[in-house]
Amino acid sequence: MAASVATALAEILAERSRLNMLLGLPILLGAVIVLAAVLWMQFTNSYKKIEKIIIAFVSVIGVSFIFELALVHIDWGAAVMDG
């Protein structure tokens, strides 16, 4: 429960700033809009669907990173020594 509340709060704080930067909305109006959207998702269980989509996107990024590592020939010994 606390993790869900903390995640929602982080989303509200981040999204209100994004709405301000992208659309020029006042911070308070952006916070109210995002709060309404997050509450709607929480109470309609559509939040779980969005979480699955986000997990899919992150998985694609992870697989792409591993694929890119397979394409590049890395001298791991030199990489460790330079670090």
C-alpha positions in Angstrom: 0.0 0.0 0.0 2.7 2.5 1.0 4.7 1.7 -2.2 1.7 2.3 -4.3 1.1 5.7 -2.7 4.8 6.6 -3.0 4.8 5.7 -6.7 1.6 7.7 -7.3 3.1 10.7 -5.5 6.2 10.5 -7.6 4.1 10.4 -10.8 2.1 13.4 -9.7 5.2 15.5 -9.0 7.0 14.5 -12.2 4.0 14.8 -14.5 2.9 18.2 -13.2 6.4 19.5 -14.1 6.2 17.9 -17.5 2.8 19.4 -18.2 4.2 22.8 -17.2 7.3 22.5 -19.5 5.5 21.0 -22.5 2.2 22.8 -22.4 2.8 25.8 -20.2 0.1 24.7 -17.7 0.3 26.2 -14.3 1.9 23.7 -11.8 -1.2 23.6 -9.6 -3.5 22.8 -12.6 -1.1 20.2 -13.8 -1.0 18.6 -10.4 -4.8 18.5 -10.2 -5.1 16.9 -13.7 -2.5 14.3 -13.0 -4.0 13.6 -9.5 -7.4 13.0 -11.2 -5.9 10.7 -13.8 -3.9 8.7 -11.2 -7.0 8.3 -8.9 -9.1 7.2 -11.9 -6.5 4.6 -12.8 -6.2 3.4 -9.2 -9.9 2.9 -8.7 -10.7 1.4 -12.1 -7.8 -1.1 -12.0 -6.6 0.2 -15.3 -3.3 0.9 -13.6 -2.3 -2.7 -13.8 -2.8 -2.7 -17.6 -0.5 0.4 -17.8 2.1 -1.3 -15.6 2.1 -4.3 -18.0 2.7 -2.0 -20.9 5.5 -0.2 -19.1 7.1 -3.6 -18.2 6.9 -4.6 -21.9 8.7 -1.3 -22.9 11.4 -1.8 -20.3 11.9 -5.4 -21.4 12.3 -4.3 -25.1 14.9 -1.8 -23.9 16.7 -4.5 -21.9 16.7 -7.0 -24.8 17.9 -4.3 -27.2 20.8 -3.5 -24.9 21.8 -7.2 -24.7 21.5 -7.4 -28.5 23.7 -4.4 -28.9 26.3 -5.9 -26.6 26.3 -9.0 -28.7 27.1 -6.9 -31.8 30.0 -5.1 -30.3 33.3 -6.8 -29.6 34.4 -5.6 -26.2 37.8 -6.2 -24.6 36.4 -6.8 -21.1 39.9 -6.9 -19.6 40.7 -3.4 -20.9 37.2 -2.2 -19.8 37.8 -3.4 -16.3 41.3 -1.8 -16.2 40.1 1.6 -17.4 37.4 1.7 -14.7 
